[in-house]
């Protein structure tokens, strides 16, 4: 598979530096030309967003990866969730899972559209390394976004590299976030502590 991918341009959506460290290493070893995009309007609050972006910038600089940083548009995230929850208010007990799906759709559709517009051969996301994310749902949504914008979604289960990635990030002096990013994940983390 590596020879078929050699020198292809891949746009990597990065959720945070600690998840991306192993993924970048893997993709570069495959011979892919990696370009990264930090599109995460779900990250709460602005200082957390800036901290994560700073770490991603450091990681990309150290790995020689060009980084694209669209504007931080938290309104896009909350508008999407508000409209979704308004339409599906009867299924309130399923909202946490549905909320994640809407967040994945928002980010992966943006990345797929950007990949197509800017000549990437494919796109993927560092979300696929996390054992805390919904792997099959990300795969489904990524594939749908890829079909919609005519750019393939590169799926790989990187979860076996999760702890290595956290270790790599710590060795670079980067932060390993304690929650996914959104205000809901902060709340869930606090509830688990109690």
N, C-alpha and C positions, 0 to 999 in steps of 0.2 A: 504493500500500500504506500509506503514511504516514497518510492520512486515516482508513483503517479501524482503525488502531491508536491513534489520538489519544485520550488520556485513559484508556487501558486500563492496568490495574495489572499490572506485571511484577515477578516476584521473580527477582533476579539472584544466582546463586551466584558468589561471588568467591573465586578461589583465591589471588590476591595483588594488591596495589594496582597493580603495574606492568602486569599483564594487564588490569585492570579500567578503567584510565583512559580509554582509547579507547572501550571498550564502553559505559561510562556516557554518554560524550559522544554516541555514536551513538544510543543508545536515547532519550536526552532530546531529540535533534533529531527523532526519529521522533514525538515527542509523547507518549511513554509515561510513565506515573507509575512511576518506578523505586524499588524497595525492594530492599535488599541483604541477603544472608545470608552469614556467614562460618562455614561448616561444613566443617572440614578436619581430621578426626581423624588423617589420614595424615601430617601435618607432624611432622618429627622434628628436634630434641627440643623440649622445652617452651620454652626461650628463643627458638628460631627461630620457634615458633608465636606467642609474645608479640610479637616484632619485626614479624612480618608483620601481625598483628592491629593493632598500633599504626599502621602505615602505611595499612591499610585504613580505620581510624577517621579518620585525617587526610584521606584522599581523600574519604570520604563526607561529612565536615564541609565540605570545600571545594566539593563538588558539590551539596550540599543533599539528599543521599540518606540516608534512614533506614536504620540498620544493625541487623540482628538477629544476636546472637552466642550460639548455643547453647553449652553446656559443652564444654570440650575433652575428648573421650572417646577417648583413644588406644587403650583396650582394645577398643572397638568395631571399630577398624581391624584390630588384630592378631588378634582372635578370628575375624573374617571371613576373613582370609588363612590363618590356621592351619587352620580348618575346610575351606577350599577346597583347600589344598595336601594335606591329609590324604586328601581324596576323589580327587584327581587326581595322586597322586604318580608315576604311571607316565609322565606327559607332562612330566617335569621340564624338558626342553629348551625347552618353550613357556611355562614359568612366568612369565618377565618380562612377556610380552604379556597373559597371563591375569591376572596380578596387577593390572595397570593396569585391566583390565575390571572386576575385583571392586571396585577402589577407586572407579571411576566409578559403579558400581551403588550402592555404599554411600552416596555423597554425593548423587547425583542422585535416588535414591528418597527420601532424607530431605528434600531440597528440594521435590520434587513433593508429598509428603505435607503439608509445612508450607504450601506455596502453596495447596493445596486447602482446608486447615483454616482459613486466614486470608484467604480471599476474593480471592486473586490471579487474574487472568484467564489468566495464562500464566507460565512460568518459563523460564530459560535459564542459561547458565554462561559465565564469562569464560575457561574452558578452551578455548573455540572460537577464541580468537585465537592460540594458541600453535602455531608450526610444529613443535614437539616433541611435541605430543599427537596421539592417534589420532582425527582428525576424524570419520571415518565411524562409528567405534565409539561415540564420544560421542553422535553423532546417533541411532544405533540405540538406545542405552541410555536416552537422554533421552526418545525417543519412546515406548519401552516403559514407562518410569516415568510419563510423562504419561497413557498409556492406562490404566495400573493405577489411578491416582488421579484420573482424569477432569479433568485440567488440561493444556492443550496445552503442548508443548515448543516454544519459539521457536528455530528453528535459523537461524543465519546464519554464513557463513564470514567471519570477521573477520581472517583472517591477513594480509591486505594492510595492515591497520592496526597490525601488531605493532610495527614499529620506531617508529612515531609514538607508540604507547602507552608504550614504554620511554622515549622522549624526554620525553613529558609528565610521567611519574613522576619522572624525574631533575630536571626543572625545578621540581617541587614539593618536592624534597629527599627523595624516597622511595627506598627501596632496590630494586634489581633483583636478585631472588634468583638464585643461581648453580646451583640445582638444583630439581627439581620440588617436592620437599617431603619425600618419604618416605626412610627409611633406605636403601632399595635404590637410589634415584636418587643418593644421596651416594656410595655404593659404585661405581656405574657411572661417575660423574664422576671419581672417583679413579683408576679403572682406565684411563679414556681418557687421563688426564694421563700415566700411566706408559707 
